[in-house]
Amino acid sequence: MLFKSFVIVAALACVLSTSAAPAVATPGPVPVVANAAAIASGLKMEPSMNDRLTKLLTDSSGKLLTGDALRQLTVFDFNNQPAGSKGGSILIATVDNFPILEELGISGAISIVEPCGLNLPHTHPRANEFFTVIDGILDTGFVQENGFNTVIETQLGKYQGTVFPMGSLHYQQNPTCSPAVFVASLSNEDPGRSDMGASYWMLPSDIVDAALGYPETIGGSSIDAWRSKLPANLAAGVDSCLKACGLSA
């Protein structure tokens, strides 16, 4: 009886040892393709998807690339986040830095939003966006074109998403004292981005003044007066977050 028990235990141990999942090394980092825009430009001339993939992923003899050479052209590493501002960082995979996207009609981004950080109000002139929070909490909002005169505001937690229609003015803000992370999918390999503030202030001063209803140029001495005209809920929300997190200047 003891011998049989030993055999059973040994057999079970053998089964368990052979069925255990093998150790898998963490994939190494992948650099962003340095000449991606030039590569994508060459792919644009190819007549079909097969032709584009052949040109991109094979060597001069027509053999499929291997190892790091293939990996760099087929894997986009969002760990290559740029040095961020105080509000965080964002890295967008577009045809300009990931040439395999040429003619696919898609792109994507991952962003780390620091406590109280604000992804400035902006538009994507050529893409709809599906936006998903993968860590933390983010407040979002968008404004559509004239005729739909309201702001659509949402608060998203982990694994919750929303949409921003093409051309809509939208933002995301972290209302907490912990970092948040989001991933965005866009319906164009070249979605574009136009930051409302930067674009607006590029206009001639008299045009800016007239549009805001001010008789004189808005400068540093009058910035508080200008700011007081902005929607109080957004300014107060950001200010209260900074104070609560001990981040006020």
N, C-alpha and C positions, 0 to 999 in steps of 0.2 A: 504493500500500500504506500509505503514511504517512497519507494522507487517510482511508482506511478505519479505521485504528487510532484516529485522532482522533475520528471519528464514534462509534465504539464506546465510547470513554472518556467522551465527552460524554453519550451515552445512558445509560450506567451512572450517571454523576453525577446526571443528572436523576431517574432512578428512585430512587436513594438519598435525594435531597433531598426528594422528594415522599412517601416512605414513612417518613421519620424521625418519631418520636413527637413531637407538639406539647408544648411546655412547659405544665405545669399548675400553677397557683398552689396553695400549701398552703391548705386551708380555714381560714377565720378562726375565732376562739374563739366559743363559744356560751354565753351566760349561762344559769344555772339559772332556771327559771320562778319568779318571786317568789310568785305566788298560785296555785301548782299545786294545793294541797289543795282550794281553793274550786272551781277548774275541774273537778277530778276528781269532786267531790261533785255538781256539776251533770250531769256525764256519766253518773253512776250511775243517774239517773232515765230515761235514754233506753232504749227497748225493744230496740234491736238495735245491732250493731257499725256498720252503715252509718249509723245515726242518730247514734251517738257521734262517728264521724269527721266527719260533716257539721257537727255542732255545733262540734267542736273546730277544724276546719281550713278553715272558710269564713267569709266576712265577713257582715255583716248583709243583704247583697243576695244571698247564696248563692254568691258567686264564691270559688273556691279562693284561699287566701292565697298570697302569693309572697314571694320574697326572705328577709330575716331573720325576718320574722314567721312564715313557714312553717317555716324552719329551726329556730327556737327550740322549736317544738312537736313536731318530729319527730327532732331530734338531741340526744342527751345527751352532754355534753362532760365526760369523766372527767378532763380536765386541771384542772378546778376543785377539785383536792384541797384539803381544809381544812388549816389549819395543824396539823401533826401533833405528836404527843408525841415523846419521845425514841425511841420504838419505831417510829415511822412514821406513816402516814396512810391513811385509807380513805374512799372515797366510794361510796355505795350509791344506785343509781337505783331508786326505788320510786314508787308512785302518789302519794306525798306531794310529790315534786319533779319528776315526769315524768308528767303526767296521761294521756298516750296509753296508758299501761299499764292503765288502768281496765278490769277484767274480762278482761284477757289472761292472767292466771295466771302471769306471769313477772316477774322483776326481776334486777338484776345489780350487781356491784361490782368495782371495781379498787382494789388496795391496794399501796402502796409500803412494804415492811418493811425498816427500817434494819438495819445489822449487829447481830446478837444480839437483834433486836426480837422481841417476843412478841405475837401477836394473842390476847388473853386468852381463857381457856376461856369458851365461851358456847354458847347454844342458839338455834335459830330455831324458835319454836313452831308456825309455820304453813307451813314449806317444807323440802323436800329441797334439797340443795346439790350442784352439780357444780363442783369446785374445780380450777383449772388454773394451774400456774406458767408464766409467760411469760418470766421472766428470773431467774437465780440458783438457789438451792437452799433448800428449806423442809422442815423436819420437821413432820409433822402427826400428830394422833391424835384418836380419838373413843371415847366410852363410850356404849353403848346403855342401854336401860332395864333394871331388875332382871330377872334371869333369863339375861342374856347377860353374865356377869360377867367381862369381860376388856377390855383396852384394845387397840384396833386402831391400830397405829402404822405410818407410812409415811415415806419420804423421797422427795421429788420434785425432779427437775431440770427444766430448760427444756422446755416443751411436754409435760410429764407431768401427769396429773390423777388425782383420786380423788373419792370421794363422802362426804357426811355426811348420814345419814338424818335426816328430820324429828324434831326434839326431842332429838337426840343432843347430848351435851356434847362440844365439840370445840375444838381450838386449832391454831395454826400458829406455828412459831418458826424464825427465821433462824439457823442454826448457824455462819454464816460472817462474815467481816469486810467483805463487799460487800453492797450493797442487793439485795433480791429484789423481784419484782413478781408479783402473782397476779390472776387474774380469776375471779370466782365467778358462777355462774348459779343462780338460785333459783326454785322452782316455785310462787311466789305473788307477786302484785304488792305484797303487804304482808306480808313474811316475818316481821317482828319480830326482835328480838334481846334476849336476856337474858344479861348478864354474870354468871357464877356468883358471883364474889367480891363484887361490888357488891350483888347480890340477897341473898346469904346474910347479909352483915353488916348488912342492914336489919332482920333479925329481932330480937326482944327478946334482951337480953344473956343472960338465964338460959336461953333456948332454945338460943342459940349455944353456951354453955358446956356444957350437957347433951349436945348433939349431938356435941361434940368430946371429951367426957369430962373436962373440966376442972372442978375444984371452985370456981375463982374466975374473975372476969372477966379476959379476955385483953386486956392493954393494952400500952403501949409498953415497959414494963419486962419484960414476959414474951414479947414477940414472937419473940425468938430461940428460946425454948423451944417456942413454937407452931410456928415454922418447922421446927424439927428433926423434927417429927412428919410433915411432908409427905414425899411420895415423893422419895427422895434423888436418883433419876436425873434428874428434871426440874430440881430446884434446882441440882444439881451441873453439869448440862449448861449451864444459863444462866450460872452463875458462871464456869465454865471458858471459855466463849465471851467473856465480858466481859474476863476477864484476858488471854486470847490476843490480843484485838483492842486491848488497852490502854484499855478503856472502864470499868474498875472505878472505883467512886467513891473 
